[in-house]
Amino acid sequence: MLKNTELKKTTVTGKFLAVLFCATVLAVSCFLFLYHQRDPAYIFLYEHGLINHDREDWIEEFLDRAGEIVIAPDDAEGLRRVDELFDLRDYYSGIIIYTHDTEMYINAVYPAAMNDSNLIWRLTGSQSVVYQVKLDSLTTIKKTVAFQDQTANVYFFSYHYLSFYPWYLGASLLFSVVIFLAPILWFLHRKVREIKSLKNEILYMAEGNLERPILVKSRDEFGILAEQLDYLRKSLNDTIRGERESREANSDLIRAMSHDLRTPLTILSGYLEIVKLHRGDAAMEEQYLDSCLNKVLEIRELSDRMFEYAMVYETQEDLELEEVPIPTLLDQLQENVNFMELAGFTVDFDVETDLWESTVTFPGNPLALKRVFNNLFSNILKYGEKKQPVKAAFSMENGHWRLALRNHVKQSDKTVESNRIGLKSVEKILALHGGSVYSLQAGEVFSVEVTV
């Protein structure tokens, strides 16, 4: 039977979804941050010489050939030669020409990389080419060039950062994927460790090691499994220990009882043989018969003690209950009261008259309840003072019946039996009925109360 546990606060699925959500938010935030840092990263690498565009060669050739070119031609041949001059640029560079004195626009050619068909250009969020031209000191080289027909200012601007972006964005994406996977792998690693830990604990238990506690490390299904496994370990350990103690107690009981029974049986056998052979006169035979009766009572007491021990240490967990009428219960009590009176006790039995004719029933086992009454009144016979009256009261209240007994203890034996095995037997039987027993000895007065 599993131990009742509190409602789990979280589940493995809930934890995993939370980790997955956090990992997604963290990875996306990391990628967006790195994405917006693409230009500072490019500038940092360029300023520290880690990136070099190698534009000097074609710019030098441009300057050498510029003196032969007319930049404001009126014929097709001139336009063709200007186009040949512009074709010297690389894929990521562009050229803009202004007049030297007035900075009036003359001609321009833009980098081939700056077009809508370039995926990297679109990923950078670039707008139209005209609005994206950057004439700054980092990307632009300004030269005053003497063409054949005039002197002009030429701006050689570079968009080589577009060649840097694929690598940078790829590295950013890879790093974001690592950031995404790290908490998920960490979560899975922890759960795998918990599974391995539970496996090891089960193997320890299978080897018979039931003393080491199983620690609960989480509040999800794995934690509940560990908690139930630890409860199972405790139950098995208690069961094995209880069986071991029961076997030892029963073994001690058998040895003690066999020794105790051997002596009165031997004496009883001797007396009976003497009586059978008629070796004495009538007075002696009477005395032998009295001795035989005493030994029979002694043997009966020892057998009753053995039965009580068996009742306490047996592993019975329930009884077959039936509906027992209250008058049947009162009849059993009256039998014990009558026997007490025959034994020389004065019993004050207090019970309401209408209960003798009551139709009320309760679930119980008549034989087991009879054992309860026999044990209680047997204690009074053994340890009660005959000179003092015995008080017995039976009552019903709220569907429960209650029996209260009170007697004085003999002066020669003011303590109840040391092992209290009779009361232990009563307590176990009443527990199987859902009842309870309460006993108290105050001075010479011993009281016991039974409620079912």
Buried (B, 14 or more C-beta within 10 A) or exposed (E): EEEEEEEBEEEBEEBBEEBBEBBBEBBEEBBEEBBEEBEEBBBEBBEEEEBEBEBEEBBEEBBEBBEEBBBBBEEEEBEEBBEEBBEBBBEBBBBBBBBBEEEEEBBBBBBBBBEEEBEBBEBBEBEEBEEBBEEEEEBBBEEEBEBEEBEBBBBBBBBBBBBBBEEBBEEBBEBBEEBBEEBBEEBEEBBEEBEEBBEEBBEBBEEEEBEEEBEBEBBBBBBBBBBBBBBBBBBEBEEEEEEEEBEEEBEEBEEBBEEBBEEBBEBBEBBBEBBEEEEEEEEEBEEBEEBBEBBEEBBEBBEBBBBBBEBBBEEEEEBEBEEBBBBEBBEBBBBBBEBBEEEEBEBEBEBEEEBEEBEEBBEBBBEBBBBBBBBBBBBBBEBBBBEBBBBBBBEBEEEEBBBBBBBBBBEEEBEBBEEBBBBBBBBBBBEBBEBEBEBEBEEEBBBBBBBB
